[in-house]
Amino acid sequence: MGDKANAHPGAAGRAVAADHPASVRNVVLVGHSGSGKTTLVEALALTAGAVNRAGRVQDGGTVSDYDDIEHRQQRSVQLSLVPLEWDGIKINLLDTPGYADFVGELRAGLRAADAALFVVSASDGVDGSTRMVWDECAAVGMPRAIVVTHLEAARADYGQMTGFCADAFGADDPDAVLPLYLPLHGAPAPDGHAPVTGLIGLLSQRVYDYSTGERKESEPDEEQLPLIEEARNRLIEGIIAESEDETLMDRYLGGEPIDIKTLVDDLERAVARGTFFPVLAAAPATEGARQGLGTVELLELITGGFPTPLERAAPQVTTIDGRARELQPCDPDGPLVAEVVKTSSDPYVGRISLVRVFSGALRPDETVHVSGHGLADRGHEDHDVDERIGALSTPFGKQQRPVTHVIAGDLACVAKLGRAETGDTLSAKDDPLLMEPWEMPDPLLPLAIQAHSKADEDKLSQGLARLVAEDPTMRLEQNQDTHQVVLWCLGEAHADVALERLRSRYGVQVDVVPHKVSLRETFAAKSGGRGRHVKQSGGHGQYAICEIEVEPLPGGSGIEFVDKVVGGAVPRQFIPSVEKGVRAQAARGIAAGHPLIDVRVTLLDGKAHSVDSSDAAFQTAGALALREAAADARIHLLEPVAEVSVLVGDDYVGAVMSDLSGRRGRVLGTEQTPGGRTLVRAEVPEIEIGRYAVDLRSLSHGTARFSRRYARHEPMPAQVAERVRQQETDGS
């Protein structure tokens, strides 16, 4: 690489189109917040000729020809597509959020891409969450490269950072993570820091100087060659180790010179296979410059080393009724199969769907079938409808540039798909198909909300429906027990963005209220009660008397009703009435207003009147009897307990287990998993893990994940129950 000094950049201001999958590269940028992903995208756009001037720093944000501060802030929390053209190849750059709260957008980017650029700050290093994404890419064999940014920082050390990357990403084979270039330093500043002004190609042994704002190529000085010899030899050995030519290593070790074209070809094949992971350096262009440091080299790697969509097998596809369907990889002439990877709303255009086409071609104004798996537990409906698509366009910042069609392997935006949501499949209306969904992270941070005013209440349901349509990582719950509307989010930043979108996009103002868990009540010991409902007010009166006995049952038993009336004291036709009244009162609660569970209610005796007894009277008597039994008994407040599984690095196992114990949790066991991680299983009261998604991230520095599922209700400790009752009293 480094042998294409004069590529053919795309012209600024026009839509970038592709006519064949071989001329497309889909690349997702991954890295923690502040690593420089968006700045790198802007630098690549400048070098490729998509914009005419470098970004400038203004009010704390870089502003480009195609962007502004507000839009840049939106991009920091959502997936963004920036298409470029270089050397006749269309490059779709998918810029992903660096915040852990928006991992759903990251997963969508991974789904739409065929290769990944991991962006690492030379001053900050590699964080745990980035390592986890690297492992996800490794699991599916996605090709990857690493870009080191922020070389201008005073404490930046490129050589040290490439070593850190090898340690972090090359656990199985450190020699598969190696730099392709070494930095060329300029004259030291007064503080002693020597800025990076260019790169030295280890394979080409050429110097690429960016100090003038434009890449200039030259021969290295004699004193520079010994400095790169060790790194060059290690790189060559690493490339040869991945070569399909098994004789190459013996020839190299035997002293035979290896042609650089052979090495470059083997390098590009190894990168495309996902077995070699080159490290490069990049920096944005200065004001007035045409190219940023390392951007030409990076574009050459993307076009020459990253795979085309033809080299990626499509996700599993089935018919609507579940029968497997075989598709050729990225066939432009095959049946239409496309997927919505992002949904957004524009105040003027309406809903806009970012779509990756996996097979066939998409054209404006045609009718397609929209099918979705449905995420009913997250407030998403199942889809199986035909829709007419609107205009097709390719995005660039806030602009939408029209295109005439989108071929297999490419990405574009589709306007006015009113029913399609993120994750849905678009296919031909006469051949409807369904793609296997990608893994969605489970939202585990509850946000209970209520409308701020009557006007907001009228708009709330529609606003929430649109919100969850855009974001499948968000779950909407209408809790029947607590009567709360709950948005389940991935973290605090995710929740803040949801509230802001409700307010600014959909004009709905909401108030956040304390989240309630679904508590229950039960009897602690056997008790009895008598219900007497006798009234006479002229005409037919009301007469019903019943005596019951209540006893506790094991957890999970529900409510059991037993009839032991003898001698017809309660007529047979009114016994179901007593049961109905008991169950209705149990649902309303008997002490603190929480549903009663796990008891046996036995009807022992009663009295009736030949004229004044009725179904309604015995329902009332049954309810009164249960309330009287509760008045003379000790009532337990039951809390939901969750089974929690935490996957955490070995370094944080002790801290996680200690934290779970502090939440009244019971650790059930641990299990070693690959990659130096431990699975901790525990049972924890749900009232103690409302903010666990936030607390665990802080505790493990973003390296742990957890899942939870309801296990059962069990008695709450007396002191905790008293505190909860007091809070409920204060709240009322």
ZAVO-796308 format. One record per residue (C-alpha): z, x negated, y negated; residue in three letters. Coordinates in pm, whole numbers, padded with zeros to 5 digits, always signed. Layout:
BEGIN
ZXYALA
...
# end
This chain:
BEGIN
+00000+00000+00000MET
-00054-00115-00352GLY
-00427-00169-00297ASP
-00543+00138-00496LYS
-00519+00008-00848ALA
-00738+00277-00998ASN
-00675+00621-00858ALA
-00819+00943-00998HIS
-00551+01146-01170PRO
-00572+01520-01224GLY
-00646+01649-01572ALA
-00368+01804-01772ALA
-00384+02175-01835GLY
-00591+02294-01539ARG
-00495+02450-01209ALA
-00491+02216-00913VAL
-00681+02368-00619ALA
-00733+02255-00260ALA
-01030+02338-00038ASP
-00902+02196+00292HIS
-00558+02133+00445PRO
-00639+01763+00482ALA
-00637+01730+00102SER
-00284+01874+00061VAL
+00055+01703+00072ARG
+00370+01916+00051ASN
+00672+01707-00045VAL
+01029+01822-00105VAL
+01264+01615-00324LEU
+01622+01595-00198VAL
+01926+01441-00364GLY
+02260+01518-00522HIS
+02285+01654-00873SER
+02217+01382-01129GLY
+02022+01159-00891SER
+01708+01199-01102GLY
+01486+01433-00899LYS
+01354+01637-01192THR
+01303+01328-01407THR
+01109+01171-01120LEU
+00887+01480-01095VAL
+00816+01453-01466GLU
+00732+01082-01432ALA
+00492+01154-01145LEU
+00332+01434-01347ALA
+00269+01192-01634LEU
+00122+00923-01411THR
-00102+01177-01234ALA
-00231+01305-01568GLY
-00079+01651-01533ALA
+00097+01605-01869VAL
-00007+01396-02166ASN
+00322+01245-02280ARG
+00647+01123-02138ALA
+00961+01335-02144GLY
+01198+01278-02429ARG
+01575+01310-02431VAL
+01686+01597-02652GLN
+02019+01778-02654ASP
+02116+01627-02323GLY
+01803+01735-02135GLY
+01462+01584-02079THR
+01186+01800-02223VAL
+00826+01766-02106SER
+00492+01917-02208ASP
+00536+02179-01938TYR
+00904+02245-01986ASP
+01189+02319-02222ASP
+01564+02283-02199ILE
+01630+02641-02090GLU
+01371+02627-01816HIS
+01494+02288-01702ARG
+01845+02427-01664GLN
+01705+02713-01453GLN
+01528+02459-01233ARG
+01856+02279-01172SER
+01979+02573-00964VAL
+01660+02690-00798GLN
+01353+02568-00612LEU
+01063+02467-00837SER
+00702+02383-00753LEU
+00502+02129-00954VAL
+00144+02069-00827PRO
-00033+01741-00906LEU
-00357+01572-00810GLU
-00392+01205-00717TRP
-00688+01028-00563ASP
-00847+01362-00471GLY
-00532+01487-00298ILE
-00331+01788-00414LYS
+00041+01711-00409ILE
+00287+02001-00415ASN
+00621+01862-00533LEU
+00911+02091-00446LEU
+01207+02007-00668ASP
+01532+02133-00511THR
+01878+02183-00664PRO
+02130+01909-00609GLY
+02432+02139-00611TYR
+02574+02230-00272ALA
+02605+02594-00384ASP
+02225+02625-00381PHE
+02157+02485-00036VAL
+01958+02801+00036GLY
+01696+02686-00217GLU
+01701+02344-00050LEU
+01643+02497+00294ARG
+01350+02695+00152ALA
+01203+02371+00016GLY
+01242+02204+00355LEU
+01064+02498+00517ARG
+00770+02480+00277ALA
+00731+02101+00288ALA
+00584+01860+00541ASP
+00772+01551+00420ALA
+01080+01469+00213ALA
+01161+01224-00065LEU
+01531+01142-00076PHE
+01619+01049-00433VAL
+01918+00814-00460VAL
+02077+00691-00783SER
+02125+00315-00795ALA
+02449+00369-00986SER
+02596+00647-00770ASP
+02480+00585-00415GLY
+02449+00831-00127VAL
+02685+01126-00099ASP
+02792+01306+00216GLY
+02587+01620+00156SER
+02267+01411+00123THR
+02345+01246+00457ARG
+02379+01590+00613MET
+02036+01694+00483VAL
+01893+01368+00622TRP
+02031+01465+00963ASP
+01871+01811+00931GLU
+01534+01649+00863CYS
+01584+01411+01154ALA
+01656+01702+01387ALA
+01309+01848+01321VAL
+01130+01511+01289GLY
+01036+01551+00923MET
+00888+01232+00769PRO
+01105+01086+00497ARG
+01105+00816+00231ALA
+01375+00703-00012ILE
+01336+00654-00387VAL
+01599+00458-00579VAL
+01635+00572-00942THR
+01850+00484-01244HIS
+01759+00116-01221LEU
+01829+00089-01592GLU
+02203+00147-01537ALA
+02421-00154-01613ALA
+02576-00159-01266ARG
+02252-00082-01080ALA
+02173-00323-00797ASP
+01851-00241-00612TYR
+01909-00490-00332GLY
+02259-00362-00268GLN
+02140-00001-00278MET
+01867-00060-00020THR
+02142-00193+00207GLY
+02351+00119+00144PHE
+02050+00335+00231CYS
+01999+00147+00558ALA
+02366+00204+00645ASP
+02360+00571+00544ALA
+02022+00673+00683PHE
+01953+00414+00952GLY
+02246+00470+01184ALA
+02017+00461+01488ASP
+01787+00184+01362ASP
+01867+00006+01032PRO
+01535-00184+01056ASP
+01352+00148+01016ALA
+01489+00183+00659VAL
+01342-00106+00457LEU
+01211-00161+00102PRO
+00836-00193+00038LEU
+00887-00355-00302TYR
+01135-00581-00477LEU
+01219-00538-00847PRO
+01074-00765-01113LEU
+01335-00831-01382HIS
+01269-00897-01749GLY
+01469-01110-01989ALA
+01845-01043-01980PRO
+01996-00831-02255ALA
+02296-00952-02458PRO
+02528-00787-02207ASP
+02371-00993-01929GLY
+02186-00702-01766HIS
+01823-00787-01687ALA
+01605-00472-01698PRO
+01359-00396-01418VAL
+01010-00422-01566THR
+00795-00420-01253GLY
+00772-00446-00878LEU
+00661-00709-00630ILE
+00474-00573-00327GLY
+00614-00722-00008LEU
+00298-00656+00195LEU
+00037-00718-00073SER
+00233-01004-00234GLN
+00113-00875-00568ARG
+00308-00819-00890VAL
+00287-00476-01057TYR
+00408-00509-01415ASP
+00500-00190-01605TYR
+00649-00362-01913SER
+00356-00256-02135THR
+00382+00110-02035GLY
+00085+00085-01800GLU
+00069-00073-01456ARG
-00088-00421-01455LYS
-00150-00614-01135GLU
-00133-00991-01100SER
-00061-01277-00863GLU
+00306-01375-00820PRO
+00435-01700-00964ASP
+00499-01984-00723GLU
+00876-01951-00768GLU
+00863-01579-00681GLN
+00711-01624-00334LEU
+01017-01783-00169PRO
+01233-01500-00309LEU
+01038-01235-00120ILE
+00974-01425+00204GLU
+01282-01307+00394GLU
+01242-00943+00288ALA
+00869-00956+00366ARG
+00921-01096+00715ASN
+01182-00831+00793ARG
+00950-00555+00667LEU
+00659-00683+00877ILE
+00878-00698+01187GLU
+01002-00346+01118GLY
+00646-00215+01085ILE
+00525-00397+01396ILE
+00818-00255+01594ALA
+00678+00092+01518GLU
+00316-00002+01591SER
+00126+00164+01872GLU
-00033-00177+01945ASP
+00213-00331+02191GLU
+00050-00676+02158THR
+00107-00699+01785LEU
+00466-00828+01802MET
+00379-01105+02046ASP
+00087-01211+01829ARG
+00307-01212+01519TYR
+00586-01410+01683LEU
+00326-01649+01816GLY
+00230-01738+01461GLY
-00092-01538+01440GLU
-00147-01396+01089PRO
-00160-01017+01085ILE
-00421-00855+00862ASP
-00259-00660+00578ILE
-00483-00359+00643LYS
-00348-00342+00999THR
+00007-00350+00865LEU
-00062-00083+00603VAL
-00231+00143+00858ASP
+00061+00102+01102ASP
+00309+00163+00820LEU
+00137+00485+00714GLU
+00121+00611+01073ARG
+00491+00532+01129ALA
+00588+00711+00806VAL
+00379+01016+00899ALA
+00540+01024+01246ARG
+00887+01017+01093GLY
+00992+00692+01264THR
+00989+00456+00962PHE
+01150+00534+00627PHE
+01036+00312+00337PRO
+01252+00254+00030VAL
+01084+00249-00310LEU
+01201+00226-00672ALA
+01102+00446-00965ALA
+01191+00497-01330ALA
+01058+00734-01599PRO
+00810+00616-01858ALA
+00935+00528-02203THR
+00814+00716-02510GLU
+00445+00647-02562GLY
+00393+00493-02217ALA
+00138+00627-01970ARG
+00313+00540-01645GLN
+00668+00519-01519GLY
+00787+00228-01309LEU
+00690+00264-00944GLY
+00518+00600-00987THR
+00175+00470-00883VAL
+00325+00314-00570GLU
+00506+00637-00488LEU
+00191+00848-00532LEU
+00006+00606-00304GLU
+00274+00646-00039LEU
+00259+01025-00063ILE
-00121+01043-00036THR
-00158+00766+00221GLY
+00160+00778+00427GLY
+00284+01136+00427PHE
+00132+01380+00678PRO
-00114+01655+00600THR
-00026+02017+00685PRO
-00261+01981+00982LEU
-00008+01749+01145GLU
+00274+02004+01136ARG
+00313+02275+01396ALA
+00370+02619+01247ALA
+00704+02790+01306PRO
+00714+03029+01600GLN
+00512+03346+01540VAL
+00539+03679+01719THR
+00385+04021+01692THR
+00593+04293+01532ILE
+00710+04409+01875ASP
+00828+04058+01968GLY
+00541+03919+02180ARG
+00475+03546+02129ALA
+00156+03457+01944ARG
-00004+03112+01964GLU
-00162+02977+01646LEU
-00362+02665+01581GLN
-00177+02436+01335PRO
-00284+02516+00982CYS
-00619+02675+01067ASP
-00800+02797+00751PRO
-01015+03025+00968ASP
-00725+03161+01171GLY
-00532+03486+01120PRO
-00340+03512+00796LEU
+00021+03397+00829VAL
+00212+03315+00511ALA
+00579+03313+00420GLU
+00769+03394+00104VAL
+00989+03090+00037VAL
+01120+03201-00302LYS
+01139+03524-00502THR
+01192+03541-00876SER
+01156+03794-01156SER
+00958+03754-01475ASP
+01030+03996-01765PRO
+00655+04036-01829TYR
+00488+03993-01489VAL
+00760+04138-01269GLY
+00843+03999-00926ARG
+00678+03666-00839ILE
+00674+03535-00481SER
+00625+03166-00403LEU
+00430+03160-00077VAL
+00344+02890+00177ARG
+00030+02970+00376VAL
+00054+02846+00736PHE
-00271+02996+00869SER
-00579+03166+00727GLY
-00631+03212+00355ALA
-00485+03435+00085LEU
-00702+03602-00179ARG
-00624+03820-00482PRO
-00624+04197-00458ASP
-00630+04213-00078GLU
-00388+04429+00119THR
-00148+04241+00343VAL
+00127+04343+00580HIS
+00481+04250+00478VAL
+00724+04210+00765SER
+01081+04082+00757GLY
+01360+04035+01005HIS
+01602+04221+00783GLY
+01946+04095+00697LEU
+02136+04420+00702ALA
+02468+04239+00697ASP
+02364+04079+00366ARG
+02231+04390+00198GLY
+01866+04318+00282HIS
+01652+04587+00440GLU
+01407+04537+00724ASP
+01043+04532+00611HIS
+00734+04667+00783ASP
+00495+04783+00510VAL
+00149+04720+00367ASP
+00120+04594+00011GLU
-00163+04503-00220ARG
-00107+04160-00365ILE
-00170+04088-00730GLY
-00301+03774-00896ALA
-00267+03432-00733LEU
-00156+03142-00947SER
-00018+02794-00931THR
+00293+02731-01143PRO
+00345+02455-01394PHE
+00673+02487-01577GLY
+00677+02838-01723LYS
+00299+02869-01705GLN
+00107+03043-01426GLN
-00246+02907-01384ARG
-00482+03142-01193PRO
-00645+03033-00867VAL
-00917+03212-00669THR
-00765+03162-00323HIS
-00496+02975-00131VAL
-00591+02803+00195ILE
-00374+02722+00494ALA
-00130+02441+00412GLY
-00114+02516+00040ASP
+00143+02692-00180LEU
+00095+02938-00464ALA
+00258+03226-00646CYS
+00176+03590-00569VAL
+00239+03856-00831ALA
+00361+04212-00784LYS
+00474+04210-00422LEU
+00727+04483-00485GLY
+00879+04496-00135ARG
+00853+04135-00014ALA
+01169+03925-00020GLU
+01244+03561+00049THR
+01186+03487+00417GLY
+00935+03770+00472ASP
+00601+03715+00646THR
+00263+03808+00497LEU
-00015+03874+00747SER
-00335+04076+00785ALA
-00273+04450+00773LYS
-00468+04501+01097ASP
-00293+04210+01271ASP
+00073+04214+01156PRO
+00277+03910+01259LEU
+00630+03783+01209LEU
+00748+03424+01163MET
+01073+03292+01301GLU
+01318+03274+01006PRO
+01468+02950+00886TRP
+01842+02900+00905GLU
+02024+03063+00616MET
+02367+02929+00519PRO
+02639+03189+00551ASP
+02796+03284+00214PRO
+03172+03257+00252LEU
+03311+03289-00102LEU
+03385+03653-00196PRO
+03329+03779-00550LEU
+03464+04131-00606ALA
+03303+04303-00905ILE
+03304+04636-01083GLN
+03088+04779-01359ALA
+03215+04704-01708HIS
+03121+05049-01843SER
+02965+05378-01737LYS
+02628+05259-01857ALA
+02660+04945-01643ASP
+02767+05156-01345GLU
+02439+05347-01361ASP
+02238+05022-01345LYS
+02461+04827-01105LEU
+02311+04927-00770SER
+01955+04853-00879GLN
+02054+04521-01034GLY
+02240+04415-00720LEU
+01945+04514-00500ALA
+01712+04295-00705ARG
+01961+04010-00706LEU
+01994+03991-00328VAL
+01618+04036-00287ALA
+01572+03706-00472GLU
+01848+03521-00289ASP
+01892+03564+00089PRO
+02196+03336+00082THR
+02384+03607-00105MET
+02544+03894+00087ARG
+02622+04231-00066LEU
+02913+04427+00082GLU
+03034+04776+00001GLN
+03376+04752+00164ASN
+03477+05092+00300GLN
+03843+04994+00341ASP
+03913+04840+00001THR
+03640+05038-00185HIS
+03526+04716-00351GLN
+03175+04590-00422VAL
+03173+04229-00301VAL
+02908+03962-00354LEU
+02951+03687-00097TRP
+02834+03356-00246CYS
+02812+02991-00142LEU
+03041+02860-00413GLY
+03165+02901-00768GLU
+02843+02782-00931ALA
+02646+03023-00713HIS
+02876+03305-00821ALA
+02842+03212-01190ASP
+02463+03214-01165VAL
+02471+03556-00995ALA
+02682+03704-01277LEU
+02457+03551-01542GLU
+02144+03685-01375ARG
+02295+04033-01356LEU
+02369+04018-01727ARG
+02058+03847-01864SER
+01784+03969-01627ARG
+01900+04316-01533TYR
+02123+04409-01828GLY
+02430+04475-01614VAL
+02772+04364-01737GLN
+03036+04342-01462VAL
+03401+04247-01444ASP
+03538+04022-01172VAL
+03847+04164-01000VAL
+04079+04015-00736PRO
+03926+04034-00390HIS
+04120+04241-00140LYS
+04128+04190+00237VAL
+04134+04488+00473SER
+04501+04529+00562LEU
+04635+04768+00825ARG
+04970+04927+00915GLU
+05143+04994+01247THR
+05478+05105+01384PHE
+05719+04829+01481ALA
+05917+05055+01718ALA
+05917+05404+01865LYS
+05987+05690+01624SER
+05967+06067+01610GLY
+05871+06320+01347GLY
+05855+06694+01289ARG
+05591+06858+01079GLY
+05668+07201+00940ARG
+05407+07382+00734HIS
+05523+07738+00662VAL
+05405+07932+00355LYS
+05383+08302+00272GLN
+05215+08418-00046SER
+05082+08764+00034GLY
+04823+08845+00295GLY
+04778+08586+00568HIS
+05028+08302+00540GLY
+05030+07952+00687GLN
+05248+07874+00984TYR
+05248+07560+01197ALA
+05523+07343+01341ILE
+05475+07039+01562CYS
+05693+06760+01694GLU
+05548+06419+01778ILE
+05657+06082+01908GLU
+05491+05760+01788VAL
+05508+05429+01972GLU
+05332+05096+01907PRO
+05049+04973+02128LEU
+04898+04625+02179PRO
+04660+04496+01914GLY
+04310+04639+01932GLY
+04419+04967+02092SER
+04338+05188+01796GLY
+04500+05533+01790ILE
+04570+05717+02109GLU
+04663+06088+02106PHE
+04846+06245+02403VAL
+04924+06614+02459ASP
+05252+06685+02642LYS
+05313+07038+02517VAL
+05445+07274+02784VAL
+05474+07651+02794GLY
+05210+07711+02526GLY
+05445+07626+02238ALA
+05133+07510+02055VAL
+04832+07722+02152PRO
+04553+07521+02319ARG
+04305+07593+02042GLN
+04534+07426+01785PHE
+04608+07102+01972ILE
+04281+06940+01848PRO
+04385+07052+01500SER
+04710+06856+01528VAL
+04516+06550+01645GLU
+04270+06583+01358LYS
+04555+06600+01106GLY
+04726+06296+01261VAL
+04408+06088+01255ARG
+04327+06188+00899ALA
+04674+06083+00784GLN
+04647+05758+00981ALA
+04322+05677+00801ALA
+04493+05734+00463ARG
+04792+05519+00557GLY
+05160+05595+00588ILE
+05344+05332+00384ALA
+05125+05125+00152ALA
+04802+05319+00180GLY
+04640+05103+00449HIS
+04495+05258+00767PRO
+04734+05298+01062LEU
+04622+05142+01391ILE
+04750+05051+01739ASP
+04984+05345+01806VAL
+05015+05624+02061ARG
+05096+05965+01913VAL
+05235+06214+02162THR
+05254+06584+02080LEU
+05576+06710+02242LEU
+05647+07059+02109ASP
+05579+07306+01832GLY
+05566+07665+01719LYS
+05293+07905+01617ALA
+05257+08250+01465HIS
+05022+08508+01608SER
+04878+08592+01266VAL
+04954+08310+01022ASP
+04875+08005+01237SER
+04536+07841+01177SER
+04338+07521+01225ASP
+04414+07410+00869ALA
+04786+07481+00905ALA
+04819+07267+01219PHE
+04616+06986+01062GLN
+04865+06982+00776THR
+05161+06995+01016ALA
+05023+06701+01216GLY
+04991+06492+00903ALA
+05343+06584+00788LEU
+05487+06493+01131ALA
+05328+06148+01119LEU
+05460+06086+00769ARG
+05812+06189+00873GLU
+05798+05958+01174ALA
+05697+05673+00945ALA
+05980+05747+00702ALA
+06237+05678+00972ASP
+06064+05373+01126ALA
+06001+05009+01044ARG
+05636+04965+00952ILE
+05452+04637+00998HIS
+05181+04534+00751LEU
+04892+04385+00951LEU
+04656+04125+00812GLU
+04313+04023+00945PRO
+04300+03686+01119VAL
+03977+03488+01139ALA
+03855+03237+01392GLU
+03756+02938+01181VAL
+03542+02647+01299SER
+03523+02342+01072VAL
+03269+02066+01134LEU
+03396+01762+00947VAL
+03355+01386+00945GLY
+03616+01197+01145ASP
+03757+01046+00825ASP
+03871+01387+00704TYR
+03994+01547+01027VAL
+04363+01485+00951GLY
+04337+01625+00600ALA
+04154+01937+00724VAL
+04407+02007+00999MET
+04698+01960+00760SER
+04535+02194+00509ASP
+04476+02461+00774LEU
+04840+02443+00878SER
+04940+02489+00516GLY
+04739+02812+00515ARG
+04950+02952+00801ARG
+04671+02856+01039GLY
+04707+02772+01408ARG
+04487+02483+01518VAL
+04350+02569+01861LEU
+04181+02238+01938GLY
+03927+01977+01838THR
+03598+01866+01986GLU
+03396+01551+01923GLN
+03033+01606+01824THR
+02743+01361+01773PRO
+02719+01176+01445GLY
+03086+01086+01404GLY
+03201+01442+01338ARG
+03473+01661+01480THR
+03476+02035+01531LEU
+03817+02178+01445VAL
+03889+02529+01572ARG
+04172+02735+01428ALA
+04295+03087+01361GLU
+04379+03151+00997VAL
+04482+03467+00808PRO
+04189+03582+00597GLU
+04410+03626+00294ILE
+04460+03247+00297GLU
+04092+03147+00307ILE
+03941+03347+00023GLY
+03855+03025-00163ARG
+03824+02801+00142TYR
+03452+02743+00075ALA
+03547+02573-00253VAL
+03863+02399-00132ASP
+03703+02253+00182LEU
+03416+02108-00019ARG
+03665+01934-00246SER
+03881+01818+00043LEU
+03592+01665+00239SER
+03382+01546-00058HIS
+03111+01792+00039GLY
+03071+01668+00396THR
+03229+01956+00590ALA
+03099+02297+00690ARG
+03282+02593+00830PHE
+03216+02929+00985SER
+03444+03225+01031ARG
+03453+03550+01223ARG
+03703+03829+01248TYR
+03943+03792+01543ALA
+04207+04066+01507ARG
+04481+04210+01291HIS
+04835+04087+01344GLU
+05173+04138+01169PRO
+05215+03965+00838MET
+05536+03762+00782PRO
+05797+03966+00598ALA
+05807+03749+00286GLN
+05426+03749+00258VAL
+05411+04125+00316ALA
+05666+04181+00042GLU
+05463+03968-00200ARG
+05146+04161-00117VAL
+05320+04497-00165ARG
+05452+04380-00501GLN
+05104+04269-00610GLN
+04961+04606-00508GLU
+05236+04784-00700THR
+05171+04573-01010ASP
+04797+04628-00977GLY
+04833+05003-00962SER
# end
